[in-house]
Amino acid sequence: MCTTEASAQATAKVDVWLRAFIGDRHPEIPNYIRRADNGTYVIDAPKLPLPRTLPLGALTGTCFSTDSRNFSPDLNASARVGAYLRIIVEGRNISLSKIDAQPNVVVGATHNVDCKTGGELHPARTAPASDLRISEVRRLEFARIFSVRASSANPFYSLFGISTVPRIDFEVLFQYDVALRKIKLTGTYGYFPWFEAYYQVDGGPIQTIIKAQPHGDSTATSLFDAGTGFNMRNFTHMISTLR
C-alpha cells in the first residue's frame, strides 16, 4: 500500500478497522467451541484423511485455540486477520495512513494445543501478512476508491508453501463520494468465522459498521466452497465525513 503524506489542512480523519476472528462460543452449536483447563477456548483441528505418522495427519485429534472473545472495538483485540486504516479526507481527495502506531495489517498467531489442557503442542505459527492486501487509491471523476481483501489460512496446514485448507475470506470496496463527502463500504465475508468492523471520525465516538456471528450452524467446514462464493454474505454501510 502506498501512503501519501496528508497536509495540515485535512478536513477529516476516518479510522476504520475490519477483522475476522474465532469467538468463545458458537451461537448454534454449544459444544463446537470448548473451554480448556487453562481457560482458553479451543476448536478441533480439521480432520484430514491422512495417517497420523505424516506431519499433517498428526494434527488430527488436537485443537487450535480461538481468539477467546466476543465482539470488541478494542484496537488490540485478538483476531485471525485484520485491517486498520486511517482515511484522510482532504477536500476532493483521500489518502491512506496508519491509525497512530497500529500496523495496517495484523495477522494473529495460530496455536496448536492440547484439547483438554490448552497447552501448546508446537511453537505458534503466523500466516503471512501478504494474506491481506490493501490497494492503491484510484481517482475517478466523482469518486475515490480502494479495496481491502483478506484470504488467510491456518499456517499449520501448509506443504511446500501451499495451503491444504480453505481460507478465511473477506473483501471490502471503499468508495468516497466527492460531492456527498461520504464513504460507502460494500463488502463480502464468509459464513464462518466471526466478522466485525468499526469506525471513528476525528476521534469521536466509535461506531459499528457490522458485527456478524457464524451463519446458522456454519463451522470451519463451511469454508470449503470450491471457490463458488456460495458461503459468503454481503453488507453495505455509509460513513459521513461531515461533522
C-alpha positions as CSV (number, residue, x, y, z in Angstrom):
1,M,0.0,0.0,0.0
2,C,1.3,3.4,-0.9
3,T,0.8,6.0,1.9
4,T,0.7,9.7,0.8
5,E,1.5,12.5,3.1
6,A,-1.5,14.4,4.4
7,S,-1.4,18.1,4.6
8,A,-2.1,20.1,7.8
9,Q,-5.5,21.1,6.2
10,A,-7.1,17.6,6.3
11,T,-10.8,18.0,6.6
12,A,-11.4,14.7,8.3
13,K,-9.7,11.6,9.6
14,V,-11.7,8.4,9.4
15,D,-10.3,5.4,11.3
16,V,-11.7,2.1,10.1
17,W,-10.8,-1.4,11.3
18,L,-12.1,-4.7,10.0
19,R,-11.4,-8.1,11.5
20,A,-12.2,-11.8,11.2
21,F,-11.8,-13.8,14.4
22,I,-12.9,-17.0,16.1
23,G,-15.1,-16.4,19.2
24,D,-15.5,-18.1,22.5
25,R,-18.8,-19.8,21.7
26,H,-20.8,-20.8,18.7
27,P,-24.3,-19.3,18.5
28,E,-25.9,-22.6,17.3
29,I,-23.6,-25.4,18.2
30,P,-22.9,-25.4,22.0
31,N,-20.0,-27.9,22.0
32,Y,-18.2,-26.8,18.9
33,I,-16.0,-24.4,20.9
34,R,-14.9,-25.7,24.3
35,R,-13.0,-24.2,27.2
36,A,-9.7,-25.9,28.0
37,D,-8.4,-26.3,31.5
38,N,-6.1,-23.3,31.2
39,G,-9.2,-21.0,30.4
40,T,-8.6,-20.6,26.7
41,Y,-11.3,-21.6,24.2
42,V,-10.4,-24.3,21.6
43,I,-11.7,-25.7,18.4
44,D,-11.0,-29.2,16.9
45,A,-8.3,-29.3,14.3
46,P,-9.7,-30.1,10.8
47,K,-9.7,-33.8,10.2
48,L,-7.7,-34.9,7.1
49,P,-7.7,-38.4,5.6
50,L,-4.0,-38.9,6.3
51,P,-2.1,-41.3,8.5
52,R,-1.1,-40.0,12.0
53,T,2.5,-40.7,11.1
54,L,2.5,-37.9,8.5
55,P,3.0,-34.3,9.7
56,L,-0.5,-33.0,8.8
57,G,-2.1,-36.3,9.8
58,A,-0.6,-35.8,13.3
59,L,-2.7,-32.7,13.8
60,T,-5.9,-34.9,13.9
61,G,-7.2,-35.1,17.5
62,T,-5.5,-31.9,18.5
63,C,-7.1,-28.4,18.8
64,F,-6.4,-24.8,18.0
65,S,-7.0,-22.0,20.4
66,T,-9.6,-19.4,19.3
67,D,-9.4,-15.7,19.9
68,S,-11.3,-16.4,23.2
69,R,-13.5,-13.3,23.0
70,N,-16.8,-11.8,21.8
71,F,-17.2,-8.7,19.7
72,S,-15.0,-5.8,20.8
73,P,-14.0,-2.5,19.2
74,D,-10.6,-2.6,21.1
75,L,-7.9,-2.0,18.5
76,N,-5.7,-4.6,20.3
77,A,-8.4,-7.3,20.4
78,S,-7.1,-10.7,19.1
79,A,-8.1,-11.7,15.5
80,R,-7.2,-14.1,12.8
81,V,-6.6,-11.3,10.4
82,G,-7.4,-7.6,10.5
83,A,-7.0,-4.3,8.5
84,Y,-6.6,-1.0,10.3
85,L,-6.8,2.2,8.2
86,R,-6.8,5.9,8.6
87,I,-8.6,7.5,5.7
88,I,-7.5,11.2,5.4
89,V,-10.0,13.3,3.6
90,E,-8.7,16.5,2.0
91,G,-11.4,18.1,0.0
92,R,-11.9,16.0,-3.1
93,N,-9.1,13.6,-2.3
94,I,-8.3,10.9,0.2
95,S,-5.1,9.2,1.2
96,L,-4.4,6.2,3.5
97,S,-2.2,6.1,6.6
98,K,-1.8,4.1,9.8
99,I,-4.0,4.5,12.9
100,D,-1.3,6.0,15.0
101,A,1.2,3.2,15.8
102,Q,-1.2,0.4,14.8
103,P,0.1,-1.6,11.7
104,N,-2.2,-1.5,8.7
105,V,-2.3,-5.4,8.6
106,V,-2.3,-7.7,11.7
107,V,-2.4,-11.5,11.5
108,G,-2.8,-13.3,14.7
109,A,-0.6,-16.2,15.7
110,T,-2.0,-19.7,15.5
111,H,-1.6,-22.0,18.4
112,N,-1.9,-25.8,18.1
113,V,-2.9,-27.0,21.6
114,D,-4.0,-30.0,23.6
115,C,-7.8,-30.1,23.5
116,K,-8.1,-30.7,27.3
117,T,-5.3,-28.7,28.9
118,G,-4.9,-26.0,26.3
119,G,-1.2,-26.4,26.5
120,E,1.0,-25.7,23.4
121,L,1.9,-28.7,21.3
122,H,4.1,-26.9,18.9
123,P,5.6,-23.4,18.6
124,A,3.0,-20.9,17.4
125,R,2.9,-20.0,13.7
126,T,1.7,-16.9,11.9
127,A,0.2,-16.7,8.4
128,P,2.0,-14.1,6.1
129,A,0.8,-10.5,6.3
130,S,0.5,-10.7,2.5
131,D,-2.7,-12.7,3.1
132,L,-4.3,-9.3,3.4
133,R,-3.9,-6.7,0.7
134,I,-4.9,-3.0,0.6
135,S,-5.0,-1.5,-2.8
136,E,-3.9,1.9,-4.0
137,V,-6.4,4.7,-4.1
138,R,-7.8,5.2,-7.6
139,R,-9.1,8.5,-8.8
140,L,-12.4,8.5,-10.7
141,E,-14.2,11.7,-11.9
142,F,-16.6,11.9,-8.9
143,A,-15.2,9.2,-6.6
144,R,-12.0,7.9,-5.0
145,I,-11.9,4.1,-4.5
146,F,-9.7,1.4,-2.9
147,S,-10.2,-2.1,-1.6
148,V,-9.2,-4.4,1.2
149,R,-9.0,-8.1,0.6
150,A,-8.2,-10.9,3.1
151,S,-7.6,-14.5,2.3
152,S,-5.8,-16.2,5.2
153,A,-5.4,-19.9,6.0
154,N,-4.2,-21.9,9.0
155,P,-0.4,-21.9,8.7
156,F,-0.1,-25.4,10.2
157,Y,-1.8,-26.8,7.1
158,S,0.9,-25.9,4.5
159,L,3.0,-28.2,2.4
160,F,5.8,-26.6,0.4
161,G,4.2,-23.2,0.8
162,I,0.8,-24.4,-0.5
163,S,-2.2,-24.3,1.8
164,T,-4.1,-27.5,2.2
165,V,-7.2,-26.0,4.0
166,P,-9.6,-23.3,2.9
167,R,-9.1,-19.7,3.8
168,I,-10.9,-17.1,5.9
169,D,-12.0,-14.5,3.4
170,F,-13.4,-11.0,3.4
171,E,-13.3,-8.2,0.8
172,V,-14.4,-4.6,1.1
173,L,-14.6,-1.9,-1.5
174,F,-14.3,1.7,-0.2
175,Q,-15.8,4.4,-2.4
176,Y,-15.5,8.1,-1.4
177,D,-18.2,10.2,-3.0
178,V,-16.6,13.6,-3.6
179,A,-19.9,15.5,-3.8
180,L,-21.6,13.9,-0.8
181,R,-18.4,13.6,1.2
182,K,-19.4,10.1,2.3
183,I,-17.6,6.8,2.2
184,K,-19.6,3.8,1.1
185,L,-18.4,0.4,2.1
186,T,-19.5,-2.6,0.0
187,G,-18.3,-5.9,1.3
188,T,-18.5,-9.7,1.4
189,Y,-17.4,-12.1,4.2
190,G,-17.7,-15.8,4.8
191,Y,-20.3,-17.8,6.7
192,F,-17.5,-18.6,9.2
193,P,-15.9,-17.3,11.5
194,W,-16.9,-14.0,13.2
195,F,-16.6,-10.7,11.4
196,E,-16.6,-7.2,12.9
197,A,-15.9,-3.7,11.6
198,Y,-15.9,-0.3,13.3
199,Y,-15.1,3.3,12.5
200,Q,-14.3,6.6,14.2
201,V,-14.4,10.1,12.7
202,D,-11.9,12.7,14.0
203,G,-11.5,10.9,17.4
204,G,-15.3,10.9,18.1
205,P,-17.4,8.0,19.3
206,I,-16.6,4.5,17.9
207,Q,-19.4,3.4,15.6
208,T,-20.2,-0.1,14.5
209,I,-20.2,-1.0,10.8
210,I,-21.1,-4.7,11.3
211,K,-20.9,-7.4,13.9
212,A,-21.7,-10.9,12.4
213,Q,-21.6,-14.3,14.1
214,P,-21.2,-17.5,12.1
215,H,-24.2,-18.0,9.8
216,G,-26.6,-20.6,11.3
217,D,-24.8,-23.9,12.0
218,S,-21.8,-23.0,9.9
219,T,-18.4,-24.2,11.0
220,A,-14.9,-24.2,9.6
221,T,-16.0,-26.8,7.0
222,S,-18.3,-24.1,5.5
223,L,-15.1,-22.5,4.2
224,F,-15.0,-25.4,1.7
225,D,-17.0,-23.8,-1.1
226,A,-14.7,-24.7,-4.0
227,G,-14.4,-21.1,-5.0
228,T,-18.1,-20.8,-5.7
229,G,-18.7,-18.0,-3.2
230,F,-21.9,-19.7,-2.1
231,N,-20.9,-19.4,1.6
232,M,-20.5,-15.7,1.6
233,R,-22.6,-12.8,2.9
234,N,-22.8,-9.2,1.7
235,F,-23.1,-5.9,3.5
236,T,-23.1,-2.1,2.8
237,H,-22.5,0.8,5.1
238,M,-22.2,4.6,4.6
239,I,-19.9,6.8,6.6
240,S,-20.3,10.5,6.6
241,T,-17.1,12.5,6.9
242,L,-19.0,15.7,7.8
243,R,-19.0,16.8,11.4
